[in-house]
């Protein structure tokens, strides 16, 4: 009986130690956009219509991470995680028509370490998993130190540190456009992005519209950016 108890305790302790060696990943409340359309007509008239909406994909992403990425631990507390994953899933299209956009950030610094578009949730998660494990193998010690430093400690508020980041609210007309900051995909409009102090370039892209870009200087507080996208001009020839 004593041997059985000792083995059980050892298994629990060893399992906890092993889990602590894995990177902790927080999955954001990602948005999924779905578009359906239909049309029909005769020689005299034609009509069509479309509809779209958003639905959460977080549970699906977490399940896929658990299946395909056993070397990470999914965590539901942002402050206790090492990495943040955001994935936008596009549905309502054919297999080769939709793309899943995924981005991975270091939680402590907010730096983007990976962004990509793939044709499936599984492919997106697999790519993110490979990026996280590679980055973790090279930076685990410093990320753990940063995580421990940010754990429950009471420190005086420094005005210079609170002003070093700004909340940048990025919208577009029409909505649902891709956002790139300094060349990295960070989400879709509308979104609020935390940016560090200094100069940044924001690019907003959407299919059938001309890319929109703007350079901003961040010094703290909040910034509102709205992109009025212009349709790509089409010329017809007789």
C-alpha positions in Angstrom: 0.0 0.0 0.0 2.8 2.4 1.0 4.7 1.6 -2.3 1.6 2.3 -4.3 1.1 5.7 -2.6 4.7 6.6 -3.1 4.5 5.7 -6.8 1.4 7.8 -7.2 3.0 10.8 -5.5 6.2 10.4 -7.5 4.1 10.3 -10.7 2.3 13.5 -9.8 5.4 15.4 -8.8 7.3 14.2 -11.9 4.4 15.1 -14.1 4.2 18.6 -12.6 8.0 19.1 -13.1 7.8 17.9 -16.7 4.9 20.3 -17.4 6.8 23.2 -16.0 9.5 22.5 -18.7 7.0 23.0 -21.4 6.0 26.4 -22.9 2.5 27.7 -21.8 0.3 28.9 -24.6 -2.7 31.2 -24.3 -5.2 31.1 -27.2 -7.1 34.3 -27.9 -10.8 34.6 -28.5 -10.2 34.4 -32.3 -12.8 35.5 -34.8 -14.2 33.3 -37.5 -15.8 34.9 -40.5 -18.1 32.9 -42.7 -19.5 34.1 -46.1 -22.2 32.5 -48.1 -23.7 33.8 -51.4 -26.1 32.7 -54.0 -27.4 34.0 -57.3 -29.6 33.3 -60.3 -31.4 34.8 -63.2 -32.7 34.7 -66.7 -31.9 36.4 -70.0 -33.8 39.5 -68.8 -32.9 39.7 -65.1 -30.4 38.5 -62.6 -30.4 38.5 -58.8 -28.1 37.5 -56.0 -27.5 37.7 -52.3 -25.0 36.9 -49.6 -24.6 36.7 -45.9 -21.8 36.5 -43.4 -21.2 36.3 -39.7 -18.7 35.6 -37.0 -18.4 32.6 -34.6 -15.8 31.7 -32.0 -13.1 29.1 -32.9 -11.1 29.1 -29.6 -12.4 25.6 -28.5 -11.5 24.1 -31.8 -8.0 25.6 -31.8 -7.4 24.4 -28.2 -8.5 20.9 -29.1 -6.3 20.8 -32.2 -3.3 22.1 -30.1 -3.8 19.3 -27.6 -3.8 16.7 -30.4 -1.0 18.0 -32.5 1.3 19.8 -30.1 2.0 17.7 -27.0 5.1 19.7 -26.3 3.2 22.7 -25.1 0.7 23.4 -22.3 -2.5 25.3 -23.1 -3.2 27.8 -20.4 -6.4 29.9 -19.8 -4.6 32.6 -17.9 -2.9 35.2 -20.0 -0.5 36.4 -17.3 0.7 32.9 -16.6 1.5 32.1 -20.3 4.7 32.3 -22.3 3.1 32.7 -25.7 -0.2 34.1 -27.2 -1.7 32.6 -30.3 -4.3 34.3 -32.4 -6.0 32.5 -35.3 -8.6 33.8 -37.7 -10.6 31.0 -39.4 -12.4 31.7 -42.7 -15.3 29.3 -43.4 -18.1 29.0 -45.9 -15.8 28.5 -48.9 -14.4 25.6 -50.8 -11.4 23.7 -49.4 -8.9 25.6 -51.6 -10.6 28.9 -51.3 -10.3 29.7 -47.6 -7.2 30.4 -45.6 -6.6 30.4 -41.8 -4.3 33.2 -40.7 -2.3 32.6 -37.5 0.1 34.7 -35.5 2.2 33.9 -32.5 3.4 36.5 -29.9 5.8 36.4 -27.0 3.5 37.2 -24.0 6.1 39.1 -21.9 7.3 41.4 -24.7 4.4 41.4 -27.2 6.9 40.6 -30.1 5.6 38.6 -33.0 7.7 35.5 -33.7 5.5 33.9 -36.4 2.7 34.7 -38.8 1.3 32.7 -41.7 -1.7 31.8 -43.8 -2.6 28.1 -44.3 -5.6 26.1 -45.8 -6.7 24.4 -42.5 -6.9 24.8 -38.8 -4.7 21.8 -38.4 -2.0 23.2 -40.7 -2.1 26.5 -38.8 -1.7 24.9 -35.4 1.1 22.7 -36.7 3.0 25.6 -38.1 2.5 27.6 -34.8 3.6 24.6 -32.7 6.8 24.3 -34.7 7.5 28.0 -34.3 6.8 28.0 -30.5 8.9 24.9 -29.8 11.8 26.3 -31.8 11.7 29.7 -30.1 11.3 28.0 -26.7 14.4 25.8 -27.2 16.4 29.0 -27.8 14.8 31.3 -25.3 13.3 29.2 -22.5 15.5 30.5 -19.7 14.9 34.2 -20.4 11.2 33.7 -20.9 10.9 31.9 -17.6 12.8 34.7 -15.9 10.5 37.3 -17.5 7.5 35.3 -16.4 8.7 35.0 -12.8 9.6 38.7 -12.7 6.0 39.5 -13.7 4.4 37.2 -11.2 2.7 38.6 -8.1 5.2 41.3 -7.0 4.2 44.7 -5.7 6.3 47.4 -7.3 5.9 51.2 -7.5 4.2 52.5 -10.6 6.6 54.2 -12.9 5.1 56.8 -15.2 7.8 56.1 -17.9 6.9 52.4 -18.1 3.1 53.0 -18.2 3.6 55.4 -21.1 5.8 53.0 -23.1 2.9 51.2 -24.7 -0.2 52.4 -26.4 -3.5 50.8 -27.4 -4.0 51.3 -31.1 -7.6 50.8 -32.2 -7.5 49.8 -35.9 -10.7 49.8 -38.0 -11.6 49.8 -41.6 -14.4 50.4 -44.0 -15.3 47.7 -45.0 -14.4 45.6 -41.9 -12.8 42.2 -42.0 -9.5 43.4 -43.5 -6.1 42.0 -42.6 -3.8 44.1 -40.4 -0.1 44.1 -40.7 2.2 46.1 -38.3 5.8 46.5 -39.2 5.4 43.7 -41.8 3.8 41.2 -39.4 0.2 40.0 -39.5 -1.5 40.8 -36.2 -5.2 40.3 -36.8 -8.3 41.6 -38.6 -10.3 44.8 -38.4 -11.6 45.9 -36.0 -8.9 45.1 -33.5 -7.0 46.8 -30.6 -3.2 46.3 -30.8 -0.7 47.0 -28.1 2.3 48.8 -29.6 5.6 49.9 -28.0 6.9 53.4 -28.0 8.3 54.6 -31.3 7.5 54.6 -35.1 5.3 51.9 -36.6 3.9 51.2 -40.1 0.3 49.9 -40.3 -0.9 48.2 -43.5 -4.6 47.2 -44.0 -5.4 44.8 -46.8 -8.6 43.2 -48.1 -9.2 41.3 -51.3 -10.6 43.4 -54.2 -9.5 46.6 -52.4 -6.3 48.7 -52.7 -3.8 48.3 -49.8 -3.9 51.1 -47.2 -0.9 52.1 -45.2 0.0 54.7 -42.6 3.0 55.5 -40.4 2.3 56.5 -36.8 4.4 57.5 -33.8 3.4 55.9 -30.5 4.2 57.6 -27.2 1.5 56.2 -24.9 -2.3 56.4 -24.3 -4.5 55.3 -27.1 -4.6 55.9 -30.8 -7.5 55.5 -33.3 -6.7 54.5 -36.8 -9.4 54.0 -39.5 -8.7 52.9 -43.0 -11.1 53.8 -45.8 -10.4 51.2 -48.4 -10.9 52.0 -52.0 -12.0 49.2 -54.4 -9.6 48.1 -57.0 -10.5 49.8 -60.3 -11.5 47.6 -63.1 -11.4 48.6 -66.8 -13.6 47.0 -69.4 -12.7 46.7 -73.1 -15.1 46.3 -75.9 
